[in-house]
């Protein structure tokens, strides 16, 4: 499936203190099931839109960055606490993933995969036929294309 997103999409935090724009087509649009994403979001799964760092511009305010691992930082609004980004290296590219829920029009970016599916909560899955990867999808083959939980 080809997605063209040549025009800018915009988003920001709940209180409006931090705003951003993204340009061009995303690298990918994953559901992430890893424990780190769950803990930093307070949700059983997180959905991002990944862009190369040069495709993201912050237009208002400054996000607070938190080093969540040796290789990544997470951005959030220091005023309202909205989680905004995961920022790091992916397959040799410097990337920023924005939380899909912070975009003005998240419908423009349908998901295309599940990553760290092996870390998902046992009682949670999504009823779709997207590829599921045990960890990251960099140079990996999916292990499944269907939910683990029977619906």
OpenMM code with the backbone's topology and positions (N, CA, C; nanometers):
from openmm import Vec3, app, unit

residues = "UNK UNK UNK UNK UNK UNK UNK UNK UNK UNK UNK UNK UNK UNK UNK UNK UNK UNK UNK UNK UNK UNK UNK UNK UNK UNK UNK UNK UNK UNK UNK UNK UNK UNK UNK UNK UNK UNK UNK UNK UNK UNK UNK UNK UNK UNK UNK UNK UNK UNK UNK UNK UNK UNK UNK UNK UNK UNK UNK UNK UNK UNK UNK UNK UNK UNK UNK UNK UNK UNK UNK UNK UNK UNK UNK UNK UNK UNK UNK UNK UNK UNK UNK UNK UNK UNK UNK UNK UNK UNK UNK UNK UNK UNK UNK UNK UNK UNK UNK UNK UNK UNK UNK UNK UNK UNK UNK UNK UNK UNK UNK UNK UNK UNK UNK UNK UNK UNK UNK UNK UNK UNK UNK UNK UNK UNK UNK UNK UNK UNK UNK UNK UNK UNK UNK UNK UNK UNK UNK UNK UNK UNK UNK UNK UNK UNK UNK UNK UNK UNK UNK".split()
positions = [
    Vec3(0.0847, -0.1171, 0.0000),
    Vec3(0.0000, 0.0000, 0.0000),
    Vec3(0.0895, 0.1237, 0.0000),
    Vec3(0.0674, 0.2128, -0.0921),
    Vec3(0.1444, 0.3361, -0.1011),
    Vec3(0.0668, 0.4477, -0.0338),
    Vec3(0.1372, 0.5238, 0.0472),
    Vec3(0.0760, 0.6386, 0.1127),
    Vec3(0.1527, 0.7625, 0.0725),
    Vec3(0.0832, 0.8636, 0.0271),
    Vec3(0.1484, 0.9901, -0.0040),
    Vec3(0.0972, 1.0957, 0.0930),
    Vec3(0.1885, 1.1571, 0.1636),
    Vec3(0.1566, 1.2603, 0.2613),
    Vec3(0.2474, 1.3796, 0.2350),
    Vec3(0.2365, 1.4354, 0.1154),
    Vec3(0.3273, 1.5430, 0.0794),
    Vec3(0.2974, 1.6728, 0.1524),
    Vec3(0.1731, 1.6921, 0.1933),
    Vec3(0.1406, 1.8132, 0.2669),
    Vec3(0.1662, 1.7897, 0.4146),
    Vec3(0.1860, 1.8942, 0.4863),
    Vec3(0.2158, 1.8859, 0.6288),
    Vec3(0.0939, 1.8384, 0.7069),
    Vec3(0.1210, 1.7607, 0.8081),
    Vec3(0.0212, 1.7263, 0.9085),
    Vec3(0.0689, 1.7926, 1.0366),
    Vec3(-0.0236, 1.8263, 1.1224),
    Vec3(0.0168, 1.8938, 1.2455),
    Vec3(-0.0458, 1.8262, 1.3665),
    Vec3(0.0137, 1.8568, 1.4804),
    Vec3(-0.0360, 1.8013, 1.6053),
    Vec3(0.0238, 1.8746, 1.7219),
    Vec3(-0.0054, 1.8236, 1.8402),
    Vec3(0.0474, 1.8865, 1.9605),
    Vec3(-0.0107, 1.8247, 2.0851),
    Vec3(0.0241, 1.8830, 2.1949),
    Vec3(-0.0178, 1.8318, 2.3249),
    Vec3(-0.1613, 1.8754, 2.3577),
    Vec3(-0.2125, 1.8251, 2.4665),
    Vec3(-0.3498, 1.8532, 2.5087),
    Vec3(-0.3742, 2.0007, 2.5400),
    Vec3(-0.2790, 2.0650, 2.6051),
    Vec3(-0.3001, 2.2048, 2.6451),
    Vec3(-0.2609, 2.3052, 2.5370),
    Vec3(-0.1940, 2.2605, 2.4305),
    Vec3(-0.1556, 2.3500, 2.3216),
    Vec3(-0.0217, 2.4182, 2.3390),
    Vec3(0.0513, 2.3885, 2.4465),
    Vec3(0.1804, 2.4531, 2.4703),
    Vec3(0.2878, 2.4074, 2.3719),
    Vec3(0.2769, 2.2824, 2.3225),
    Vec3(0.3735, 2.2291, 2.2265),
    Vec3(0.2994, 2.1900, 2.0996),
    Vec3(0.3494, 2.2371, 1.9852),
    Vec3(0.2910, 2.2059, 1.8542),
    Vec3(0.4020, 2.1602, 1.7609),
    Vec3(0.3659, 2.0783, 1.6634),
    Vec3(0.4632, 2.0299, 1.5660),
    Vec3(0.3966, 2.0101, 1.4312),
    Vec3(0.4801, 1.9991, 1.3275),
    Vec3(0.4364, 1.9642, 1.1919),
    Vec3(0.5261, 1.8521, 1.1419),
    Vec3(0.4670, 1.7640, 1.0601),
    Vec3(0.5424, 1.6575, 0.9941),
    Vec3(0.5223, 1.6720, 0.8439),
    Vec3(0.6244, 1.6323, 0.7669),
    Vec3(0.6222, 1.6494, 0.6224),
    Vec3(0.6591, 1.5197, 0.5533),
    Vec3(0.5972, 1.4948, 0.4388),
    Vec3(0.6324, 1.3791, 0.3578),
    Vec3(0.5697, 1.2507, 0.4081),
    Vec3(0.6134, 1.1413, 0.3497),
    Vec3(0.5610, 1.0098, 0.3847),
    Vec3(0.6329, 0.9547, 0.5072),
    Vec3(0.5595, 0.8874, 0.5946),
    Vec3(0.6235, 0.8287, 0.7124),
    Vec3(0.7108, 0.7092, 0.6748),
    Vec3(0.8048, 0.6777, 0.7627),
    Vec3(0.8872, 0.5582, 0.7479),
    Vec3(0.7998, 0.4354, 0.7708),
    Vec3(0.7238, 0.4380, 0.8783),
    Vec3(0.6237, 0.3351, 0.9047),
    Vec3(0.5285, 0.3829, 1.0123),
    Vec3(0.4217, 0.3040, 1.0348),
    Vec3(0.3160, 0.3422, 1.1300),
    Vec3(0.2848, 0.2197, 1.2164),
    Vec3(0.3586, 0.2037, 1.3275),
    Vec3(0.3436, 0.0815, 1.4058),
    Vec3(0.2544, 0.0963, 1.5297),
    Vec3(0.1963, -0.0174, 1.5655),
    Vec3(0.1504, -0.0365, 1.7027),
    Vec3(0.2746, -0.0853, 1.7774),
    Vec3(0.3055, -0.0319, 1.8925),
    Vec3(0.4167, -0.0815, 1.9726),
    Vec3(0.3626, -0.1390, 2.1024),
    Vec3(0.4021, -0.2619, 2.1309),
    Vec3(0.3546, -0.3331, 2.2492),
    Vec3(0.4612, -0.3444, 2.3573),
    Vec3(0.5750, -0.2775, 2.3416),
    Vec3(0.6844, -0.2967, 2.4373),
    Vec3(0.6489, -0.2395, 2.5752),
    Vec3(0.7139, -0.2972, 2.6754),
    Vec3(0.6882, -0.2562, 2.8135),
    Vec3(0.7225, -0.1086, 2.8351),
    Vec3(0.8305, -0.0616, 2.7750),
    Vec3(0.8710, 0.0772, 2.7924),
    Vec3(0.7643, 0.1732, 2.7397),
    Vec3(0.7092, 0.1457, 2.6225),
    Vec3(0.6038, 0.2318, 2.5673),
    Vec3(0.4779, 0.2264, 2.6545),
    Vec3(0.4450, 0.1070, 2.7038),
    Vec3(0.3277, 0.0963, 2.7911),
    Vec3(0.3459, 0.1796, 2.9170),
    Vec3(0.4630, 0.1703, 2.9785),
    Vec3(0.4866, 0.2442, 3.1031),
    Vec3(0.4878, 0.3954, 3.0822),
    Vec3(0.5465, 0.4418, 2.9718),
    Vec3(0.5559, 0.5862, 2.9509),
    Vec3(0.4267, 0.6474, 2.8974),
    Vec3(0.3341, 0.5637, 2.8512),
    Vec3(0.2075, 0.6168, 2.7990),
    Vec3(0.0887, 0.5893, 2.8905),
    Vec3(0.1007, 0.4874, 2.9737),
    Vec3(-0.0127, 0.4478, 3.0572),
    Vec3(-0.1191, 0.3721, 2.9792),
    Vec3(-0.0827, 0.3165, 2.8640),
    Vec3(-0.1779, 0.2465, 2.7775),
    Vec3(-0.1279, 0.1044, 2.7498),
    Vec3(-0.2181, 0.0111, 2.7172),
    Vec3(-0.1760, -0.1260, 2.6894),
    Vec3(-0.1006, -0.1422, 2.5568),
    Vec3(-0.1139, -0.0464, 2.4674),
    Vec3(-0.0412, -0.0450, 2.3403),
    Vec3(-0.0344, 0.1009, 2.2949),
    Vec3(0.0696, 0.1341, 2.2193),
    Vec3(0.0874, 0.2708, 2.1706),
    Vec3(0.0976, 0.2647, 2.0190),
    Vec3(0.0469, 0.3672, 1.9527),
    Vec3(0.0601, 0.3744, 1.8087),
    Vec3(0.1339, 0.5025, 1.7719),
    Vec3(0.2345, 0.4865, 1.6883),
    Vec3(0.3191, 0.5975, 1.6453),
    Vec3(0.3128, 0.6152, 1.4949),
    Vec3(0.3606, 0.7312, 1.4506),
    Vec3(0.3920, 0.7533, 1.3101),
    Vec3(0.5387, 0.7942, 1.3083),
    Vec3(0.6219, 0.7119, 1.2419),
    Vec3(0.7660, 0.7368, 1.2401),
    Vec3(0.8057, 0.8195, 1.1176),
    Vec3(0.8827, 0.9251, 1.1446),
    Vec3(0.9383, 1.0105, 1.0402),
    Vec3(1.0879, 1.0245, 1.0630),
    Vec3(1.1618, 1.0492, 0.9545),
    Vec3(1.3011, 1.0868, 0.9734),
    Vec3(1.3021, 1.2217, 1.0440),
    Vec3(1.4027, 1.2429, 1.1264),
    Vec3(1.4096, 1.3638, 1.2095),
    Vec3(1.3932, 1.4917, 1.1271),
    Vec3(1.4452, 1.4924, 1.0038),
    Vec3(1.4370, 1.6115, 0.9187),
    Vec3(1.2946, 1.6396, 0.8703),
    Vec3(1.2030, 1.5442, 0.8879),
    Vec3(1.0638, 1.5615, 0.8458),
    Vec3(0.9750, 1.6177, 0.9568),
    Vec3(1.0311, 1.6446, 1.0730),
    Vec3(0.9539, 1.6919, 1.1883),
    Vec3(1.0045, 1.8292, 1.2288),
    Vec3(0.9109, 1.9209, 1.2480),
    Vec3(0.9459, 2.0564, 1.2933),
    Vec3(0.8556, 2.0943, 1.4091),
    Vec3(0.9150, 2.1332, 1.5198),
    Vec3(0.8364, 2.1820, 1.6336),
    Vec3(0.8125, 2.3306, 1.6123),
    Vec3(0.6868, 2.3730, 1.6159),
    Vec3(0.6482, 2.5091, 1.5788),
    Vec3(0.6081, 2.5960, 1.6973),
    Vec3(0.5845, 2.5340, 1.8127),
    Vec3(0.5453, 2.6110, 1.9306),
    Vec3(0.5912, 2.5370, 2.0549),
    Vec3(0.6503, 2.6103, 2.1458),
    Vec3(0.6908, 2.5531, 2.2737),
    Vec3(0.8070, 2.4563, 2.2606),
    Vec3(0.8494, 2.4062, 2.3730),
    Vec3(0.9586, 2.3096, 2.3778),
    Vec3(0.9133, 2.1869, 2.4534),
    Vec3(0.9314, 2.0719, 2.3909),
    Vec3(0.8990, 1.9487, 2.4601),
    Vec3(1.0096, 1.9189, 2.5607),
    Vec3(0.9744, 1.8558, 2.6664),
    Vec3(1.0710, 1.8070, 2.7645),
    Vec3(1.1151, 1.6698, 2.7165),
    Vec3(1.2463, 1.6451, 2.7122),
    Vec3(1.2982, 1.5161, 2.6705),
    Vec3(1.3444, 1.4359, 2.7910),
    Vec3(1.3081, 1.3088, 2.7902),
    Vec3(1.3447, 1.2160, 2.8956),
    Vec3(1.4222, 1.1015, 2.8318),
    Vec3(1.5442, 1.0751, 2.8794),
    Vec3(1.6236, 0.9632, 2.8263),
    Vec3(1.5667, 0.8360, 2.8866),
    Vec3(1.4935, 0.7601, 2.8047),
    Vec3(1.4262, 0.6397, 2.8539),
    Vec3(1.5105, 0.5137, 2.8361),
    Vec3(1.6176, 0.5228, 2.7584),
    Vec3(1.7105, 0.4106, 2.7413),
    Vec3(1.8429, 0.4671, 2.6922),
    Vec3(1.9387, 0.3797, 2.6742),
    Vec3(2.0702, 0.4249, 2.6268),
    Vec3(2.0641, 0.4796, 2.4848),
    Vec3(1.9602, 0.4439, 2.4087),
    Vec3(1.9545, 0.4819, 2.2677),
    Vec3(1.8347, 0.5682, 2.2293),
    Vec3(1.7502, 0.6030, 2.3255),
    Vec3(1.6289, 0.6769, 2.2879),
    Vec3(1.5871, 0.7770, 2.3951),
    Vec3(1.5161, 0.8780, 2.3480),
    Vec3(1.4538, 0.9772, 2.4358),
    Vec3(1.3047, 0.9815, 2.4040),
    Vec3(1.2285, 1.0255, 2.5014),
    Vec3(1.0846, 1.0441, 2.4828),
    Vec3(1.0519, 1.1890, 2.5151),
    Vec3(0.9702, 1.2492, 2.4287),
    Vec3(0.9319, 1.3878, 2.4481),
    Vec3(0.7902, 1.3976, 2.5001),
    Vec3(0.7673, 1.4935, 2.5873),
    Vec3(0.6342, 1.5159, 2.6426),
    Vec3(0.6184, 1.6636, 2.6766),
    Vec3(0.4958, 1.7058, 2.6959),
    Vec3(0.4699, 1.8446, 2.7354),
    Vec3(0.4955, 1.8598, 2.8847),
    Vec3(0.5786, 1.9558, 2.9199),
    Vec3(0.6096, 1.9785, 3.0606),
    Vec3(0.4924, 2.0424, 3.1356),
    Vec3(0.3948, 2.0976, 3.0623),
    Vec3(0.2803, 2.1604, 3.1284),
    Vec3(0.1665, 2.0618, 3.1558),
    Vec3(0.1236, 1.9877, 3.0524),
    Vec3(0.0087, 1.8975, 3.0700),
    Vec3(0.0457, 1.7503, 3.0768),
    Vec3(0.1716, 1.7171, 3.0434),
    Vec3(0.2183, 1.5796, 3.0536),
    Vec3(0.1901, 1.4911, 2.9334),
    Vec3(0.1299, 1.5446, 2.8284),
    Vec3(0.0985, 1.4630, 2.7110),
    Vec3(0.2246, 1.3990, 2.6533),
    Vec3(0.2274, 1.2645, 2.6377),
    Vec3(0.3385, 1.2013, 2.5675),
    Vec3(0.3321, 1.2401, 2.4202),
    Vec3(0.4437, 1.2850, 2.3642),
    Vec3(0.4465, 1.3330, 2.2260),
    Vec3(0.5321, 1.2487, 2.1327),
    Vec3(0.6521, 1.2074, 2.1767),
    Vec3(0.7459, 1.1458, 2.0841),
    Vec3(0.8274, 1.0331, 2.1453),
    Vec3(0.8777, 0.9496, 2.0565),
    Vec3(0.9897, 0.8586, 2.0828),
    Vec3(1.0948, 0.9020, 1.9831),
    Vec3(1.2188, 0.9253, 2.0272),
    Vec3(1.3224, 0.9788, 1.9405),
    Vec3(1.4500, 0.8980, 1.9552),
    Vec3(1.5028, 0.8516, 1.8428),
    Vec3(1.6250, 0.7730, 1.8482),
    Vec3(1.6700, 0.7292, 1.7117),
    Vec3(1.7416, 0.6168, 1.7093),
    Vec3(1.7955, 0.5615, 1.5865),
    Vec3(1.7145, 0.4385, 1.5484),
    Vec3(1.6804, 0.4268, 1.4213),
    Vec3(1.6073, 0.3115, 1.3707),
    Vec3(1.6674, 0.2726, 1.2373),
    Vec3(1.7318, 0.1586, 1.2333),
    Vec3(1.7902, 0.1117, 1.1085),
    Vec3(1.8910, 0.2075, 1.0483),
    Vec3(1.9670, 0.2756, 1.1324),
    Vec3(2.0674, 0.3694, 1.0835),
    Vec3(2.0147, 0.5084, 1.0524),
    Vec3(1.8863, 0.5318, 1.0772),
    Vec3(1.8267, 0.6637, 1.0536),
    Vec3(1.7933, 0.7294, 1.1869),
    Vec3(1.8135, 0.8587, 1.1937),
    Vec3(1.7694, 0.9353, 1.3093),
    Vec3(1.6215, 0.9668, 1.2888),
    Vec3(1.5378, 0.9185, 1.3792),
    Vec3(1.3931, 0.9284, 1.3603),
    Vec3(1.3238, 0.9895, 1.4812),
    Vec3(1.2041, 1.0387, 1.4547),
    Vec3(1.1115, 1.0813, 1.5588),
    Vec3(0.9788, 1.0133, 1.5299),
    Vec3(0.9282, 0.9427, 1.6289),
    Vec3(0.7943, 0.8863, 1.6191),
    Vec3(0.7026, 0.9770, 1.6993),
    Vec3(0.5957, 1.0236, 1.6368),
    Vec3(0.4970, 1.1027, 1.7103),
    Vec3(0.3807, 1.0108, 1.7476),
    Vec3(0.3287, 1.0300, 1.8674),
    Vec3(0.2111, 0.9539, 1.9095),
    Vec3(0.0955, 0.9910, 1.8169),
    Vec3(0.0351, 0.8902, 1.7568),
    Vec3(-0.0721, 0.9146, 1.6597),
    Vec3(-0.1854, 0.9962, 1.7204),
    Vec3(-0.2110, 0.9762, 1.8483),
    Vec3(-0.3218, 1.0448, 1.9141),
    Vec3(-0.2984, 1.1946, 1.9299),
    Vec3(-0.1753, 1.2411, 1.9055),
    Vec3(-0.1480, 1.3848, 1.9163),
    Vec3(-0.1615, 1.4581, 1.7834),
    Vec3(-0.1872, 1.3841, 1.6747),
    Vec3(-0.2079, 1.4466, 1.5439),
    Vec3(-0.3489, 1.5031, 1.5321),
    Vec3(-0.3628, 1.6115, 1.4579),
    Vec3(-0.4951, 1.6698, 1.4344),
    Vec3(-0.5846, 1.5753, 1.3552),
    Vec3(-0.5257, 1.5009, 1.2615),
    Vec3(-0.6016, 1.4091, 1.1768),
    Vec3(-0.5334, 1.2724, 1.1737),
    Vec3(-0.5450, 1.1953, 1.2821),
    Vec3(-0.4774, 1.0654, 1.2862),
    Vec3(-0.5309, 0.9658, 1.1841),
    Vec3(-0.6504, 0.9878, 1.1312),
    Vec3(-0.7080, 0.8984, 1.0301),
    Vec3(-0.6213, 0.8889, 0.9043),
    Vec3(-0.5382, 0.9891, 0.8793),
    Vec3(-0.4524, 0.9900, 0.7603),
    Vec3(-0.3437, 0.8843, 0.7645),
    Vec3(-0.3181, 0.8284, 0.8815),
    Vec3(-0.2047, 0.7390, 0.8987),
    Vec3(-0.2479, 0.6040, 0.9564),
    Vec3(-0.3044, 0.5158, 0.8737),
    Vec3(-0.3448, 0.3842, 0.9239),
    Vec3(-0.2222, 0.3001, 0.9609),
    Vec3(-0.2370, 0.2117, 1.0581),
    Vec3(-0.1231, 0.1298, 1.1009),
    Vec3(-0.0791, 0.0332, 0.9923),
    Vec3(0.0500, -0.0037, 0.9962),
    Vec3(0.0999, -0.0995, 0.8975),
    Vec3(0.1731, -0.2184, 0.9596),
    Vec3(0.1867, -0.2237, 1.0915),
    Vec3(0.2550, -0.3359, 1.1562),
    Vec3(0.2413, -0.3290, 1.3084),
    Vec3(0.2766, -0.4399, 1.3723),
    Vec3(0.2886, -0.4481, 1.5183),
    Vec3(0.4341, -0.4782, 1.5494),
    Vec3(0.4955, -0.4011, 1.6400),
    Vec3(0.6329, -0.4282, 1.6817),
    Vec3(0.6342, -0.4637, 1.8303),
    Vec3(0.7345, -0.5395, 1.8693),
    Vec3(0.7478, -0.5912, 2.0057),
    Vec3(0.6196, -0.6628, 2.0499),
    Vec3(0.5582, -0.7309, 1.9529),
    Vec3(0.4338, -0.8034, 1.9800),
    Vec3(0.4546, -0.9116, 2.0854),
    Vec3(0.5753, -0.9651, 2.0933),
    Vec3(0.6048, -1.0681, 2.1931),
    Vec3(0.5967, -1.0141, 2.3361),
    Vec3(0.6004, -0.8811, 2.3532),
    Vec3(0.5894, -0.8201, 2.4859),
    Vec3(0.4464, -0.7753, 2.5189),
    Vec3(0.3523, -0.7997, 2.4284),
    Vec3(0.2161, -0.7517, 2.4513),
    Vec3(0.1566, -0.8140, 2.5766),
    Vec3(0.0599, -0.7451, 2.6342),
    Vec3(-0.0143, -0.8012, 2.7470),
    Vec3(-0.0938, -0.9210, 2.6972),
    Vec3(-0.0948, -1.0283, 2.7697),
    Vec3(-0.1559, -1.1532, 2.7222),
    Vec3(-0.3042, -1.1389, 2.6919),
    Vec3(-0.3718, -1.0464, 2.7570),
    Vec3(-0.5162, -1.0302, 2.7379),
    Vec3(-0.5510, -0.9240, 2.6342),
    Vec3(-0.4496, -0.8685, 2.5674),
    Vec3(-0.4753, -0.7623, 2.4700),
    Vec3(-0.4164, -0.7979, 2.3346),
    Vec3(-0.4973, -0.7845, 2.2314),
    Vec3(-0.4492, -0.7969, 2.0945),
    Vec3(-0.5431, -0.7160, 2.0062),
    Vec3(-0.5050, -0.6946, 1.8836),
    Vec3(-0.5836, -0.6183, 1.7885),
    Vec3(-0.6258, -0.7130, 1.6767),
    Vec3(-0.7538, -0.7102, 1.6431),
    Vec3(-0.8084, -0.8007, 1.5407),
    Vec3(-0.7810, -0.7447, 1.4016),
    Vec3(-0.6603, -0.7664, 1.3517),
    Vec3(-0.6239, -0.7255, 1.2162),
    Vec3(-0.5298, -0.8301, 1.1581),
    Vec3(-0.4943, -0.8123, 1.0340),
    Vec3(-0.4040, -0.9061, 0.9654),
    Vec3(-0.2695, -0.8399, 0.9334),
    Vec3(-0.2298, -0.7421, 1.0146),
    Vec3(-0.1013, -0.6751, 0.9949),
    Vec3(0.0128, -0.7650, 1.0415),
    Vec3(0.1318, -0.7474, 0.9835),
    Vec3(0.2459, -0.8279, 1.0286),
    Vec3(0.2809, -0.7981, 1.1738),
    Vec3(0.3156, -0.9045, 1.2445),
    Vec3(0.3544, -0.8949, 1.3845),
    Vec3(0.5005, -0.9382, 1.3978),
    Vec3(0.5795, -0.8500, 1.4596),
    Vec3(0.7216, -0.8751, 1.4792),
    Vec3(0.7482, -0.8972, 1.6276),
    Vec3(0.8381, -0.9905, 1.6590),
    Vec3(0.8724, -1.0170, 1.7991),
    Vec3(0.9349, -0.8954, 1.8643),
    Vec3(1.0203, -0.8248, 1.7904),
    Vec3(1.0856, -0.7042, 1.8391),
    Vec3(1.0659, -0.5937, 1.7381),
    Vec3(1.1742, -0.5247, 1.7075),
    Vec3(1.1670, -0.4233, 1.6035),
    Vec3(1.1545, -0.4925, 1.4684),
    Vec3(1.1111, -0.4199, 1.3684),
    Vec3(1.0967, -0.4790, 1.2353),
    Vec3(1.2179, -0.4534, 1.1460),
    Vec3(1.3240, -0.3928, 1.2000),
    Vec3(1.4451, -0.3683, 1.1214),
    Vec3(1.5077, -0.5029, 1.0847),
    Vec3(1.5184, -0.5294, 0.9558),
    Vec3(1.5803, -0.6521, 0.9043),
    Vec3(1.5224, -0.7785, 0.9674),
    Vec3(1.3948, -0.7789, 0.9970),
    Vec3(1.3310, -0.8946, 1.0592),
    Vec3(1.2127, -0.9406, 0.9743),
    Vec3(1.1768, -1.0646, 0.9931),
    Vec3(1.0581, -1.1206, 0.9288),
    Vec3(0.9470, -1.1282, 1.0321),
    Vec3(0.8236, -1.0983, 0.9936),
    Vec3(0.7134, -1.1126, 1.0893),
    Vec3(0.6927, -1.2592, 1.1253),
    Vec3(0.6477, -1.2839, 1.2464),
    Vec3(0.6209, -1.4217, 1.2863),
    Vec3(0.4738, -1.4570, 1.2722),
    Vec3(0.3890, -1.3571, 1.2477),
    Vec3(0.2463, -1.3833, 1.2343),
    Vec3(0.1796, -1.2684, 1.1602),
    Vec3(0.0622, -1.2968, 1.1060),
    Vec3(-0.0217, -1.1946, 1.0420),
    Vec3(-0.1627, -1.1983, 1.0991),
    Vec3(-0.1766, -1.2475, 1.2192),
    Vec3(-0.3092, -1.2547, 1.2794),
    Vec3(-0.2978, -1.2414, 1.4301),
    Vec3(-0.4080, -1.2098, 1.4962),
    Vec3(-0.4063, -1.1961, 1.6420),
    Vec3(-0.3689, -1.3270, 1.7100),
    Vec3(-0.3104, -1.3142, 1.8259),
    Vec3(-0.2769, -1.4293, 1.9079),
    Vec3(-0.3988, -1.4721, 1.9880),
    Vec3(-0.4769, -1.3741, 2.0322),
    Vec3(-0.5977, -1.3986, 2.1092),
    Vec3(-0.7107, -1.4352, 2.0122),
    Vec3(-0.7883, -1.5352, 2.0452),
    Vec3(-0.9042, -1.5738, 1.9624),
    Vec3(-1.0198, -1.4784, 1.9922),
    Vec3(-1.0793, -1.4263, 1.8869),
    Vec3(-1.1923, -1.3347, 1.9026),
    Vec3(-1.3209, -1.4030, 1.8617),
] * unit.nanometer
topology = app.Topology()
chain = topology.addChain("A")
for resn in residues:
    res = topology.addResidue(resn, chain)
    for name in ("N", "CA", "C"):
        topology.addAtom(name, app.Element.getBySymbol(name[0]), res)
